[in-house]
Amino acid sequence: MSTNTVRKYVRMLEERGLITTEPTSIIMKDGQKRNGNLLFTIRPIQEAVEQFYRQQLEKIPLDVQREKASGARAKQERPA
């Protein structure tokens, strides 16, 4: 699997609230500070489910407005 593909899926998991990532750093033997690997933390499933439900509830008013607008447009397009 390519690096870009892995990055895409990790970002998708972060956006959905299933994982969190934190950058780490290491100190080399000569004292230089360098970037380390990402630290992945799996979030509790219940939090992810609640976030998903919150997002769905926030979408409801937009969906209703969209439905009303498409219904009004359909009435305007039909000849009387």
C-alpha positions in Angstrom: 0.0 0.0 0.0 1.4 3.4 -0.9 2.2 6.1 1.6 -0.4 8.4 0.2 -3.1 5.8 0.5 -2.3 5.1 4.1 -2.2 8.9 4.8 -5.7 9.2 3.2 -7.2 6.4 5.3 -5.6 7.7 8.5 -7.0 11.2 7.9 -10.4 9.6 7.2 -10.3 7.8 10.6 -9.3 11.0 12.3 -12.2 13.0 10.7 -14.6 10.3 11.9 -13.3 10.5 15.4 -12.2 6.9 15.5 -8.5 7.6 16.2 -6.3 10.5 17.3 -2.7 11.0 16.2 0.0 12.9 18.0 3.5 13.7 16.7 6.4 12.4 18.7 10.0 13.4 18.9 13.2 11.6 19.7 16.6 12.8 20.9 19.5 11.4 19.1 22.7 10.2 20.8 24.4 13.5 19.7 21.6 15.5 21.4 19.7 16.5 18.3 15.9 16.5 18.5 14.2 14.8 15.6 10.7 14.0 14.5 9.6 10.6 15.6 6.6 8.4 14.5 3.0 9.3 14.9 1.4 8.0 18.1 -2.1 6.6 17.3 -4.8 6.3 20.0 -8.0 4.4 19.3 -11.0 6.4 20.6 -13.8 4.7 22.6 -16.4 3.4 20.2 -19.3 5.1 22.1 -17.8 8.5 21.6 -17.5 7.9 17.8 -21.2 6.7 17.7 -22.3 9.8 19.6 -20.4 12.1 17.3 -21.9 10.3 14.3 -25.4 10.8 15.7 -24.7 14.5 16.4 -23.5 15.0 12.8 -26.7 13.3 11.5 -28.9 15.5 13.7 -27.1 18.6 12.5 -27.7 17.6 8.8 -31.5 17.3 9.3 -32.4 21.0 8.9 -30.2 21.2 5.8 -31.8 18.2 4.3 -35.3 19.6 5.0 -34.4 22.9 3.3 -33.0 21.1 0.3 -36.1 19.0 0.0 -38.3 22.1 0.2 -36.2 23.8 -2.5 -36.3 20.9 -4.8 -40.1 20.6 -4.4 -40.6 24.3 -5.2 -38.3 24.0 -8.2 -40.3 21.0 -9.5 -43.6 23.0 -9.2 -42.1 25.9 -11.1 -40.8 23.7 -14.0 -44.2 22.0 -14.6 -46.4 24.0 -17.0 -49.9 24.8 -15.6 
